[in-house]
Amino acid sequence: MNRLGSPFWLLLFLGGLILVTSVRFDYLDPEWLQQITGEDEFSYTFDNGTVIEGLPPDVYQYTTAVRYFRGYDLADELRVPFVYRPMLPILASFLPFDPMTSLNILNVAFLWGGLIFLWLTMMELRISLNSRIISSALYVFSFPVFYYGAIGYVDPALVGILCFGVWQIITGRYKSLLATIFLGVLIKETVVLLIPVILVWFIFSSSPSNKMKITWIILYGLAFLLMMFLVRWWSPHSVPHAWLPTLDILIANLSRPRTYIAFAITAGVPFFAALIAAWLLRKETLLWPNWLPLIAGLVITCALFLYSMLSAYSDGRFIWPAYAFTIPLTGFVIDYFLKSRDKL
């Protein structure tokens, strides 16, 4: 068995990703889905003339950004904060496809890349092959991959980069993690989730020295802040923007049944498995160095979701980044019960 454990399974899961994302690929929903989607105000015209209605503002902005980076005079159409997330539109601008299609090809690629690094992370944490397979299946055949995975958002790429960052932390690749955080800001600022994870990792790690740990944390913070400044300086629309909490937004989110449904089905089985993992680990102090950083990542992601309830239209995309932490924790839980069964 080589370093990847089983290329067969990873290729099989790539097929699964393509299958699951194909249902909504390019926001071309089948008729049975259109009854619950397409409620927003924007429309999108493909290069071949096909028009889709009800596009979310996020997707409209990212597809417009792709055309902007291809040389179209569309700077006045771009809006914050979406214009501060140019990485995926820039990469998509080099592909010879419609802007929407180019974004979604990259999103599927990032999702598969994320799965590969989740697989490697679970190998590093000594999760058995069977548990890796089940956990990976929960990642691939999940609601967020189906619903958000290939419709023009940048969140799938964010999930992929977070999975990569977790692998870097677990394997001690601190230098390359610096580049991941620095460049990851250009995908979405939520990459900041990696900083509290590495902080908890350092608290329980015996190396590097305390001086170097402090140095690394400062460098990660500075890298994040520097790129946040640079992208605003470079952007065609550099205006102050912040997700400010308001009581009206909170009431609006609390009054929408979709808020609760989106959280539950996006968080999915891995979220509840991670809660079980946290319970099982409460007395297993020898296991804390490897696993508490992942629990910290889950806690911070949940805090992000709660903040979104106060400051934005809250949906499942705000909890989806937790998969970078909950999938390995799911592997831990499956292994725990499989080993318990074998002892009977």
SERO-4910 file (N, C-alpha, C, O; in steps of 0.05 Angstrom, whole numbers):
BEGIN
 pado doro    nc1    nc2    nc3   cac1   cac2   cac3    cc1    cc2    cc3    oc1    oc2    oc3
  Met    A     17    -24      0      0      0      0     18     25      0     35     28     17
  Asn    A     13     43    -19     31     66    -21     22     89     -3      5     85     14
  Arg    A     35    112     -6     31    134     12      1    143     13     -8    151     35
  Leu    A    -13    142     -9    -41    150     -9    -59    129      4    -83    134      9
  Gly    A    -49    105     10    -65     85     22    -80     69      0    -75     45     -2
  Ser    A    -96     81    -15   -111     67    -37   -119     87    -58   -141     99    -56
  Pro    A   -103     90    -79   -111    108   -102   -138     99   -113   -153    116   -124
  Phe    A   -144     73   -111   -170     64   -122   -193     78   -109   -211     88   -122
  Trp    A   -192     80    -82   -214     93    -68   -215    123    -74   -237    134    -77
  Leu    A   -192    136    -76   -192    164    -82   -203    170   -110   -217    190   -114
  Leu    A   -197    153   -129   -208    156   -156   -237    150   -156   -253    163   -170
  Leu    A   -246    130   -140   -274    124   -138   -289    148   -126   -311    154   -135
  Phe    A   -278    160   -106   -291    183    -94   -291    207   -112   -309    224   -111
  Leu    A   -271    210   -130   -272    231   -150   -296    227   -168   -310    246   -174
  Gly    A   -301    202   -176   -325    196   -191   -350    203   -176   -370    213   -187
  Gly    A   -350    198   -150   -373    205   -133   -377    235   -132   -400    245   -133
  Leu    A   -355    250   -129   -357    280   -129   -369    290   -155   -387    307   -155
  Ile    A   -360    279   -177   -370    288   -203   -400    281   -205   -416    297   -215
  Leu    A   -407    257   -196   -435    249   -197   -453    267   -180   -474    276   -189
  Val    A   -445    272   -155   -461    288   -136   -463    317   -146   -485    329   -145
  Thr    A   -441    329   -155   -442    357   -163   -456    361   -190   -464    383   -197
  Ser    A   -458    339   -206   -469    342   -233   -499    349   -232   -509    361   -251
  Val    A   -513    343   -210   -541    348   -208   -547    378   -210   -566    386   -224
  Arg    A   -531    395   -197   -535    424   -198   -513    438   -213   -511    463   -211
  Phe    A   -496    424   -227   -473    436   -240   -481    460   -257   -499    459   -273
  Asp    A   -466    482   -253   -470    508   -267   -498    520   -260   -508    536   -275
  Tyr    A   -509    513   -237   -534    524   -228   -557    517   -247   -578    530   -247
  Leu    A   -554    496   -263   -575    487   -282   -591    465   -268   -588    442   -273
  Asp    A   -608    474   -249   -622    455   -232   -643    440   -248   -656    451   -266
  Pro    A   -647    414   -242   -669    400   -254   -696    412   -245   -697    426   -225
  Glu    A   -716    406   -259   -742    419   -254   -752    414   -226   -764    432   -214
  Trp    A   -748    390   -215   -758    383   -189   -744    400   -167   -754    403   -145
  Leu    A   -720    410   -173   -705    426   -153   -712    456   -155   -709    470   -135
  Gln    A   -721    465   -178   -725    493   -182   -747    504   -164   -749    529   -161
  Gln    A   -763    487   -153   -785    496   -135   -774    507   -108   -787    523    -95
  Ile    A   -749    499   -101   -738    508    -76   -712    524    -79   -700    533    -60
  Thr    A   -704    529   -104   -680    545   -110   -688    568   -128   -711    571   -136
  Gly    A   -668    584   -134   -673    606   -154   -691    628   -144   -707    638   -160
  Glu    A   -689    635   -119   -706    656   -108   -693    684   -108   -706    703   -100
  Asp    A   -669    686   -116   -655    711   -115   -659    728   -140   -673    720   -159
  Glu    A   -648    753   -139   -656    773   -159   -639    773   -184   -647    786   -204
  Phe    A   -616    760   -184   -598    763   -207   -602    741   -228   -612    719   -222
  Ser    A   -595    747   -252   -595    728   -274   -567    725   -285   -550    742   -280
  Tyr    A   -563    703   -300   -536    698   -312   -540    688   -340   -557    671   -346
  Thr    A   -525    700   -358   -525    691   -386   -499    677   -393   -478    689   -391
  Phe    A   -502    652   -401   -478    637   -409   -468    647   -436   -482    661   -450
  Asp    A   -444    640   -442   -432    649   -468   -448    639   -491   -447    651   -513
  Asn    A   -462    616   -488   -478    605   -510   -506    617   -511   -522    609   -528
  Gly    A   -512    636   -494   -538    650   -494   -559    639   -475   -579    652   -471
  Thr    A   -553    617   -462   -572    606   -442   -573    624   -418   -553    635   -409
  Val    A   -598    629   -409   -602    647   -386   -614    632   -363   -632    616   -366
  Ile    A   -603    636   -339   -615    625   -315   -622    648   -296   -608    668   -294
  Glu    A   -645    645   -283   -656    666   -265   -652    658   -236   -646    635   -230
  Gly    A   -655    677   -219   -655    672   -190   -628    667   -179   -625    652   -159
  Leu    A   -607    679   -190   -580    674   -182   -574    689   -156   -581    712   -153
  Pro    A   -560    676   -136   -552    691   -112   -531    712   -119   -517    709   -139
  Pro    A   -531    734   -104   -512    756   -110   -483    746   -109   -466    756   -125
  Asp    A   -476    727    -92   -449    717    -90   -440    706   -117   -419    712   -128
  Val    A   -457    688   -128   -450    674   -153   -449    694   -176   -431    692   -193
  Tyr    A   -467    713   -176   -466    734   -197   -440    749   -196   -428    755   -217
  Gln    A   -431    756   -172   -406    771   -169   -382    755   -178   -364    766   -191
  Tyr    A   -381    730   -171   -357    714   -178   -355    709   -208   -334    709   -219
  Thr    A   -379    704   -220   -378    699   -249   -371    725   -264   -357    725   -284
  Thr    A   -381    748   -253   -374    774   -265   -344    779   -262   -332    790   -280
  Ala    A   -333    771   -239   -304    775   -235   -288    759   -255   -267    768   -264
  Val    A   -297    735   -262   -282    719   -282   -281    735   -308   -260    737   -321
  Arg    A   -303    746   -317   -304    762   -341   -286    787   -339   -273    795   -358
  Tyr    A   -286    799   -315   -269    822   -310   -240    815   -314   -225    830   -327
  Phe    A   -231    792   -304   -204    784   -306   -197    774   -334   -174    770   -341
  Arg    A   -218    769   -350   -213    763   -379   -212    788   -396   -209    786   -420
  Gly    A   -213    811   -384   -209    836   -398   -234    852   -404   -233    873   -416
  Tyr    A   -257    842   -394   -282    858   -399   -283    882   -380   -273    880   -357
  Asp    A   -294    903   -389   -296    928   -373   -320    926   -354   -341    938   -359
  Leu    A   -317    912   -332   -339    906   -314   -332    915   -285   -346    906   -266
  Ala    A   -312    932   -282   -304    940   -255   -327    952   -239   -329    948   -215
  Asp    A   -344    967   -253   -367    980   -239   -388    960   -229   -404    967   -212
  Glu    A   -387    935   -239   -406    915   -231   -397    900   -206   -413    887   -193
  Leu    A   -372    902   -199   -361    887   -177   -367    900   -151   -368    925   -149
  Arg    A   -373    884   -131   -380    894   -104   -364    880    -82   -354    858    -86
  Val    A   -361    894    -60   -349    883    -37   -370    867    -21   -394    873    -23
  Pro    A   -363    845     -7   -335    836     -2   -326    816    -23   -304    806    -22
  Phe    A   -343    810    -43   -337    789    -62   -312    795    -78   -297    776    -86
  Val    A   -308    820    -84   -284    828   -100   -259    823    -84   -237    823    -96
  Tyr    A   -260    820    -58   -237    814    -41   -230    785    -41   -212    776    -27
  Arg    A   -243    769    -58   -238    740    -60   -232    732    -89   -247    718   -101
  Pro    A   -210    743    -99   -205    740   -128   -192    715   -138   -190    711   -162
  Met    A   -182    699   -120   -165    676   -128   -179    658   -148   -168    652   -170
  Leu    A   -202    648   -141   -216    629   -158   -224    642   -185   -220    630   -205
  Pro    A   -236    666   -185   -241    679   -210   -217    684   -228   -218    681   -252
  Ile    A   -194    690   -215   -169    694   -231   -162    667   -244   -156    666   -268
  Leu    A   -161    645   -228   -155    619   -240   -174    611   -261   -167    600   -282
  Ala    A   -200    616   -256   -221    609   -276   -218    624   -302   -225    614   -323
  Ser    A   -207    648   -300   -205    665   -324   -186    653   -344   -186    661   -368
  Phe    A   -168    635   -336   -149    623   -354   -160    598   -367   -148    587   -386
  Leu    A   -183    588   -358   -195    563   -370   -212    571   -394   -225    592   -394
  Pro    A   -212    554   -415   -226    561   -440   -255    553   -440   -265    542   -459
  Phe    A   -269    560   -418   -297    553   -415   -313    577   -406   -302    598   -400
  Asp    A   -339    574   -406   -356    595   -395   -348    601   -367   -339    583   -353
  Pro    A   -350    626   -358   -341    633   -331   -353    616   -309   -339    607   -291
  Met    A   -379    610   -311   -392    593   -291   -380    565   -291   -374    554   -270
  Thr    A   -377    554   -315   -366    527   -317   -337    526   -307   -329    507   -294
  Ser    A   -322    546   -313   -294    547   -305   -292    548   -274   -275    533   -262
  Leu    A   -308    564   -261   -309    565   -232   -315    537   -220   -303    529   -201
  Asn    A   -335    524   -232   -344    499   -221   -325    476   -226   -324    457   -209
  Ile    A   -311    476   -248   -290    456   -252   -269    458   -230   -260    438   -219
  Leu    A   -261    483   -225   -242    488   -203   -253    480   -176   -238    468   -160
  Asn    A   -278    485   -171   -290    478   -145   -289    448   -141   -282    438   -119
  Val    A   -296    433   -162   -295    403   -159   -266    394   -155   -261    376   -139
  Ala    A   -247    407   -169   -219    400   -165   -210    406   -136   -196    389   -124
  Phe    A   -218    428   -126   -211    435    -98   -224    416    -78   -211    408    -58
  Leu    A   -248    408    -83   -262    389    -66   -247    362    -66   -244    349    -45
  Trp    A   -239    353    -89   -224    328    -91   -197    331    -77   -188    313    -63
  Gly    A   -183    353    -82   -158    358    -69   -161    358    -38   -145    347    -24
  Gly    A   -183    370    -29   -189    370      0   -192    342     10   -183    335     32
  Leu    A   -206    325     -5   -210    297      3   -183    282      5   -179    267     23
  Ile    A   -166    287    -15   -140    274    -14   -125    281     11   -113    264     24
  Phe    A   -125    306     19   -111    315     43   -125    306     69   -112    302     89
  Leu    A   -151    303     68   -165    291     91   -156    262     94   -152    253    116
  Trp    A   -154    248     72   -146    220     72   -118    218     84   -113    201    100
  Leu    A   -100    236     74    -72    235     85    -71    243    114    -56    232    129
  Thr    A    -88    262    122    -90    269    151    -98    246    168    -87    241    189
  Met    A   -119    232    158   -128    208    173   -108    186    174   -105    172    194
  Met    A    -92    183    153    -70    164    154    -50    172    175    -40    155    190
  Glu    A    -43    198    176    -24    208    195    -34    204    224    -18    199    242
  Leu    A    -60    205    227    -72    201    254    -78    171    259    -91    165    279
  Arg    A    -69    154    241    -71    125    244   -100    115    245   -107     97    260
  Ile    A   -117    127    228   -144    118    224   -144     95    205   -130     96    184
  Ser    A   -158     74    211   -158     50    194   -170     55    167   -184     75    163
  Leu    A   -164     38    148   -173     41    121   -203     41    119   -215     58    106
  Asn    A   -217     23    133   -246     22    133   -258     48    143   -278     58    132
  Ser    A   -247     58    164   -257     83    176   -252    107    157   -268    125    155
  Arg    A   -229    106    143   -223    127    124   -243    126    101   -253    147     91
  Ile    A   -250    103     92   -269    100     70   -297    111     78   -309    126     63
  Ile    A   -306    103    101   -332    112    110   -333    143    114   -351    156    106
  Ser    A   -312    153    127   -310    182    132   -309    197    105   -323    218    102
  Ser    A   -294    187     87   -291    201     61   -318    200     46   -325    219     32
  Ala    A   -332    178     48   -358    176     35   -377    197     47   -394    208     32
  Leu    A   -376    202     72   -393    223     85   -385    251     75   -403    268     75
  Tyr    A   -361    255     68   -352    280     56   -363    283     28   -373    304     21
  Val    A   -360    262     12   -368    264    -16   -398    264    -20   -409    281    -34
  Phe    A   -412    245     -7   -440    242    -11   -455    258     11   -470    247     27
  Ser    A   -450    284     10   -461    301     31   -479    323     19   -477    328     -5
  Phe    A   -496    334     35   -513    356     25   -498    380     14   -504    389     -7
  Pro    A   -477    390     29   -464    414     19   -450    409     -8   -449    428    -25
  Val    A   -438    386    -12   -426    380    -38   -447    380    -60   -443    391    -82
  Phe    A   -470    368    -54   -492    368    -73   -503    396    -78   -507    404   -101
  Tyr    A   -508    411    -57   -524    436    -59   -506    460    -66   -515    477    -81
  Tyr    A   -482    461    -54   -465    485    -58   -440    479    -75   -425    497    -82
  Gly    A   -435    454    -82   -409    446    -92   -401    456   -119   -377    459   -124
  Ala    A   -420    460   -137   -413    468   -165   -433    487   -177   -443    482   -199
  Ile    A   -439    508   -162   -459    528   -172   -448    556   -172   -463    575   -173
  Gly    A   -421    558   -171   -409    585   -175   -400    599   -150   -391    621   -151
  Tyr    A   -402    586   -126   -391    597   -102   -361    593   -100   -349    578   -117
  Val    A   -348    605    -80   -319    599    -75   -316    582    -51   -293    574    -44
  Asp    A   -338    575    -37   -336    560    -12   -325    532    -16   -310    522      2
  Pro    A   -330    518    -38   -317    492    -42   -287    494    -42   -273    477    -31
  Ala    A   -276    515    -55   -247    519    -55   -237    524    -27   -215    515    -20
  Leu    A   -253    539    -12   -245    544     16   -243    518     32   -224    514     47
  Val    A   -263    501     29   -262    475     43   -237    460     35   -224    448     52
  Gly    A   -231    460      9   -207    446      0   -182    457     12   -164    441     21
  Ile    A   -179    483     14   -155    495     24   -153    491     55   -131    489     65
  Leu    A   -176    490     69   -175    485     97   -166    456    103   -151    451    121
  Cys    A   -175    437     86   -166    409     89   -136    407     85   -122    393     99
  Phe    A   -126    422     65    -97    423     60    -82    435     84    -62    424     93
  Gly    A    -93    456     95    -81    469    119    -80    451    143    -60    450    158
  Val    A   -102    436    148   -102    417    170    -80    396    167    -67    389    186
  Trp    A    -77    386    142    -56    366    137    -28    378    143    -11    365    154
  Gln    A    -24    403    135      1    417    140      7    419    170     29    415    179
  Ile    A    -14    425    185    -11    427    214     -4    401    227     15    399    242
  Ile    A    -19    380    220    -15    353    231     12    343    225     24    328    240
  Thr    A     23    350    201     49    339    193     72    358    198     95    353    190
  Gly    A     66    381    211     88    399    219    100    416    197    123    424    199
  Arg    A     84    421    176     95    437    154     88    466    158     71    478    145
  Tyr    A    102    478    177     95    505    186    102    526    166     88    547    164
  Lys    A    124    522    151    131    542    131    111    544    108    102    565    101
  Ser    A    104    521     98     84    521     76     57    530     86     41    541     70
  Leu    A     50    525    111     25    535    122     23    565    121      2    577    117
  Leu    A     46    578    124     47    608    122     37    617     95     22    635     93
  Ala    A     46    603     74     38    610     47      8    603     43     -6    618     29
  Thr    A     -1    582     55    -29    574     52    -47    595     64    -67    602     52
  Ile    A    -40    605     87    -57    626    100    -55    652     84    -75    665     80
  Phe    A    -31    659     75    -27    684     60    -43    684     34    -58    703     29
  Leu    A    -41    663     19    -55    661     -7    -84    653     -3   -101    660    -20
  Gly    A    -90    638     18   -117    629     23   -136    652     27   -160    649     22
  Val    A   -126    674     37   -143    698     41   -156    706     14   -179    716     14
  Leu    A   -142    701     -8   -152    709    -34   -174    690    -44   -189    697    -62
  Ile    A   -177    667    -31   -200    650    -36   -223    659    -19   -245    665    -30
  Lys    A   -219    660      7   -240    671     25   -226    675     52   -210    659     61
  Glu    A   -233    697     65   -220    705     90   -225    685    112   -211    686    133
  Thr    A   -243    666    109   -249    646    129   -225    627    133   -226    611    152
  Val    A   -205    629    116   -181    613    120   -168    619    147   -151    604    157
  Val    A   -176    641    159   -166    649    186   -172    627    207   -159    626    228
  Leu    A   -191    609    201   -196    586    219   -172    570    226   -170    557    247
  Leu    A   -153    570    207   -128    553    212   -111    564    234    -96    549    246
  Ile    A   -113    590    240    -96    602    261   -102    592    289    -84    584    303
  Pro    A   -128    591    297   -133    580    324   -127    550    325   -121    539    346
  Val    A   -130    536    302   -123    507    302    -93    503    307    -86    486    323
  Ile    A    -76    518    293    -47    515    298    -39    525    325    -20    515    337
  Leu    A    -54    545    336    -49    554    363    -53    532    384    -36    527    401
  Val    A    -76    518    381    -81    495    400    -61    473    395    -52    460    414
  Trp    A    -54    468    370    -33    448    364     -7    454    378      5    436    389
  Phe    A      1    479    377     26    487    390     24    484    421     44    478    434
  Ile    A      1    489    432     -2    487    461      5    459    471     16    455    492
  Phe    A     -3    439    455      1    411    463     25    398    451     33    376    458
  Ser    A     38    412    432     61    401    418     87    406    434     91    427    446
  Ser    A    105    387    433    131    390    447    152    405    430    172    413    440
  Ser    A    146    408    405    164    422    387    147    439    368    124    433    363
  Pro    A    158    461    357    185    471    362    187    484    390    170    480    407
  Ser    A    207    500    394    211    513    420    188    534    424    175    542    405
  Asn    A    184    541    449    163    561    455    168    587    440    149    600    431
  Lys    A    193    595    438    200    619    424    191    618    395    180    636    384
  Met    A    196    594    382    189    591    354    159    589    351    147    598    331
  Lys    A    145    577    371    116    575    369    104    603    369     86    609    352
  Ile    A    113    620    387    103    648    387    109    662    362     93    677    351
  Thr    A    134    658    351    142    670    326    123    662    303    115    679    287
  Trp    A    118    636    302    100    626    280     72    638    282     61    646    262
  Ile    A     61    639    306     34    649    309     33    679    301     14    687    287
  Ile    A     54    694    308     55    722    300     57    724    269     43    741    257
  Leu    A     73    707    257     77    708    228     50    700    214     43    712    194
  Tyr    A     36    680    225     11    672    212     -9    695    214    -23    701    194
  Gly    A    -11    708    237    -29    731    240    -22    754    222    -39    766    210
  Leu    A      4    760    220     13    782    202      8    775    173      1    793    157
  Ala    A     12    750    165      8    742    137    -22    746    130    -28    756    109
  Phe    A    -40    738    148    -68    741    144    -75    771    141    -89    779    122
  Leu    A    -66    787    160    -72    816    160    -60    830    136    -73    848    124
  Leu    A    -36    823    129    -23    835    106    -38    830     80    -43    849     64
  Met    A    -46    805     75    -61    799     51    -89    812     51    -99    821     31
  Met    A   -101    814     75   -127    828     77   -124    857     68   -141    868     55
  Phe    A   -101    869     76    -96    897     68    -89    899     38   -100    916     24
  Leu    A    -72    881     28    -63    882      1    -86    878    -19    -87    893    -39
  Val    A   -104    859    -13   -125    854    -32   -145    878    -33   -157    883    -54
  Arg    A   -147    892    -11   -164    916    -11   -151    939    -25   -164    955    -39
  Trp    A   -125    941    -23   -110    962    -37   -110    957    -67   -112    976    -82
  Trp    A   -108    932    -75   -107    925   -103   -134    925   -117   -136    929   -141
  Ser    A   -155    920   -102   -182    916   -112   -192    940   -127   -186    963   -119
  Pro    A   -208    936   -149   -220    959   -163   -241    974   -146   -248    996   -151
  His    A   -251    960   -125   -270    973   -106   -259    969    -78   -264    948    -66
  Ser    A   -245    988    -68   -234    986    -41   -249   1005    -23   -242   1029    -19
  Val    A   -270    995    -11   -286   1011      8   -288    995     34   -287    971     34
  Pro    A   -292   1009     57   -294    995     82   -318    976     82   -340    983     72
  His    A   -313    952     92   -335    933     93   -332    915    118   -309    906    123
  Ala    A   -353    910    132   -352    891    154   -380    879    158   -400    892    153
  Trp    A   -380    854    166   -405    841    172   -413    849    201   -405    836    220
  Leu    A   -429    871    203   -436    881    229   -461    868    240   -481    866    225
  Pro    A   -461    859    265   -484    846    276   -507    866    281   -502    888    290
  Thr    A   -531    857    275   -555    873    280   -577    855    290   -578    832    283
  Leu    A   -595    867    306   -617    852    317   -637    844    295   -649    822    296
  Asp    A   -640    861    275   -658    855    253   -650    831    237   -666    814    230
  Ile    A   -624    828    232   -614    805    217   -617    779    234   -625    759    223
  Leu    A   -612    781    260   -616    758    277   -645    749    277   -651    725    274
  Ile    A   -664    768    279   -692    761    279   -700    748    252   -715    729    251
  Ala    A   -690    760    231   -696    749    204   -686    720    201   -700    703    190
  Asn    A   -661    715    211   -651    688    209   -666    668    227   -671    646    219
  Leu    A   -672    677    251   -686    660    270   -715    653    260   -726    633    267
  Ser    A   -726    671    244   -753    667    235   -755    649    210   -777    642    201
  Arg    A   -732    643    198   -732    626    174   -727    597    181   -706    590    191
  Pro    A   -746    579    175   -741    550    180   -716    540    165   -703    522    175
  Arg    A   -710    552    143   -687    543    127   -661    546    143   -641    531    138
  Thr    A   -660    566    161   -635    569    177   -629    544    192   -606    535    192
  Tyr    A   -649    532    205   -644    508    221   -640    484    204   -623    466    209
  Ile    A   -656    482    183   -654    459    165   -627    459    151   -614    438    149
  Ala    A   -618    483    141   -592    484    128   -569    477    146   -551    463    138
  Phe    A   -571    486    171   -550    478    190   -549    448    195   -528    436    193
  Ala    A   -572    436    200   -573    408    206   -564    390    184   -548    372    188
  Ile    A   -573    396    159   -566    377    137   -539    383    126   -527    366    113
  Thr    A   -529    408    130   -501    414    121   -481    403    141   -462    390    133
  Ala    A   -486    408    166   -468    397    187   -468    366    185   -446    354    186
  Gly    A   -491    354    182   -493    326    176   -482    307    198   -477    315    220
  Val    A   -479    283    190   -469    262    208   -441    269    219   -437    264    243
  Pro    A   -423    280    203   -396    286    214   -397    305    238   -381    302    256
  Phe    A   -415    324    238   -417    342    261   -424    328    286   -412    332    307
  Phe    A   -445    310    284   -453    296    308   -433    275    316   -430    269    340
  Ala    A   -419    263    297   -397    245    303   -375    259    318   -363    248    336
  Ala    A   -370    284    310   -349    300    323   -356    306    352   -339    307    369
  Leu    A   -382    311    357   -391    315    385   -386    290    401   -379    291    425
  Ile    A   -391    267    389   -386    241    403   -356    238    409   -348    230    430
  Ala    A   -340    246    389   -311    245    392   -302    262    415   -285    254    432
  Ala    A   -313    286    417   -305    305    439   -312    292    466   -297    295    485
  Trp    A   -335    278    467   -343    265    492   -324    242    499   -316    238    522
  Leu    A   -317    226    479   -299    203    483   -271    212    491   -257    198    506
  Leu    A   -263    235    482   -236    245    486   -233    260    513   -210    267    521
  Arg    A   -254    264    527   -253    282    550   -234    272    572   -222    287    587
  Lys    A   -230    245    573   -212    233    593   -187    221    581   -170    211    595
  Glu    A   -186    221    555   -163    209    541   -142    230    536   -137    238    513
  Thr    A   -129    238    558   -110    261    556    -86    255    537    -75    274    526
  Leu    A    -79    230    535    -56    224    518    -63    229    488    -44    232    472
  Leu    A    -88    230    481    -96    234    454   -102    264    448   -106    271    424
  Trp    A   -102    280    468   -108    308    464    -90    323    444   -101    338    428
  Pro    A    -64    319    444    -47    334    425    -56    331    396    -54    351    381
  Asn    A    -65    307    388    -73    303    360   -101    313    354   -106    322    332
  Trp    A   -119    311    374   -147    314    368   -159    340    377   -178    349    365
  Leu    A   -149    352    399   -161    377    408   -159    400    388   -177    416    387
  Pro    A   -137    401    372   -137    422    352   -160    420    332   -171    441    324
  Leu    A   -168    396    325   -191    392    307   -217    401    321   -234    413    308
  Ile    A   -219    394    347   -243    403    361   -244    433    363   -265    445    362
  Ala    A   -220    445    367   -219    475    368   -228    486    341   -243    507    341
  Gly    A   -220    474    319   -229    483    292   -260    482    290   -272    500    279
  Leu    A   -271    460    300   -301    457    299   -314    479    316   -334    491    307
  Val    A   -303    484    340   -315    504    358   -314    532    345   -334    546    346
  Ile    A   -292    539    333   -289    565    320   -308    567    296   -319    588    291
  Thr    A   -311    545    281   -329    546    258   -358    550    267   -373    564    255
  Cys    A   -365    537    289   -392    540    301   -396    569    309   -418    581    306
  Ala    A   -375    581    321   -376    610    329   -381    627    304   -396    647    305
  Leu    A   -368    620    282   -371    635    257   -400    633    247   -412    652    239
  Phe    A   -412    609    250   -440    605    242   -458    622    259   -477    635    249
  Leu    A   -453    622    285   -470    639    304   -467    668    297   -487    683    298
  Tyr    A   -442    677    290   -439    705    282   -454    711    257   -465    733    253
  Ser    A   -455    692    238   -469    697    213   -499    700    218   -513    714    203
  Met    A   -509    688    240   -537    692    247   -543    721    254   -566    731    251
  Leu    A   -523    735    263   -526    763    271   -519    783    249   -527    807    250
  Ser    A   -505    774    228   -493    793    210   -497    788    180   -490    804    163
  Ala    A   -509    765    173   -512    758    145   -536    740    141   -548    730    160
  Tyr    A   -543    735    116   -562    715    109   -550    687    115   -533    678     99
  Ser    A   -557    675    137   -543    651    146   -553    626    131   -577    621    130
  Asp    A   -534    611    120   -542    586    108   -520    565    114   -501    571    129
  Gly    A   -522    542    102   -504    520    108   -475    525    101   -458    511    112
  Arg    A   -470    544     83   -442    549     76   -425    558     99   -400    555     98
  Phe    A   -437    570    119   -422    580    142   -412    557    161   -393    561    176
  Ile    A   -425    534    160   -417    511    176   -402    490    160   -388    473    171
  Trp    A   -403    492    133   -390    472    116   -360    471    121   -349    449    120
  Pro    A   -346    493    126   -317    491    131   -310    472    154   -287    462    155
  Ala    A   -329    466    171   -323    448    194   -316    420    184   -304    404    199
  Tyr    A   -322    413    159   -315    386    149   -285    381    150   -277    358    152
  Ala    A   -269    402    148   -240    398    150   -232    387    177   -211    375    179
  Phe    A   -249    390    197   -243    381    224   -261    357    232   -252    338    245
  Thr    A   -286    357    223   -304    336    231   -300    309    217   -306    288    228
  Ile    A   -290    310    192   -285    284    178   -264    267    192   -269    244    196
  Pro    A   -240    278    199   -221    262    214   -233    253    241   -228    231    250
  Leu    A   -248    271    255   -260    263    280   -280    241    277   -283    224    294
  Thr    A   -294    241    254   -312    219    248   -297    193    245   -306    172    254
  Gly    A   -274    194    232   -257    170    229   -249    160    257   -248    136    261
  Phe    A   -242    178    275   -235    170    302   -258    155    316   -253    134    328
  Val    A   -282    166    313   -306    153    326   -311    126    314   -316    106    328
  Ile    A   -310    124    288   -315     98    275   -294     78    284   -301     55    290
  Asp    A   -269     86    284   -247     68    294   -253     59    323   -249     36    330
  Tyr    A   -261     78    340   -266     72    368   -287     50    371   -284     31    386
  Phe    A   -309     52    356   -330     33    359   -323      6    345   -332    -15    354
  Leu    A   -308      8    323   -300    -17    310   -281    -33    329   -283    -57    331
  Lys    A   -263    -19    343   -245    -32    361   -260    -43    386   -253    -64    396
  Ser    A   -280    -28    395   -296    -36    417   -312    -61    410   -315    -79    427
  Arg    A   -322    -63    385   -336    -86    376   -318   -111    375   -326   -133    382
  Asp    A   -293   -106    366   -274   -129    363   -267   -140    391   -259   -164    393
  Lys    A   -269   -124    412   -262   -133    439   -283   -151    451   -279   -165    471
  Leu    A   -308   -149    440   -330   -164    451   -328   -194    445   -345   -210    453
***
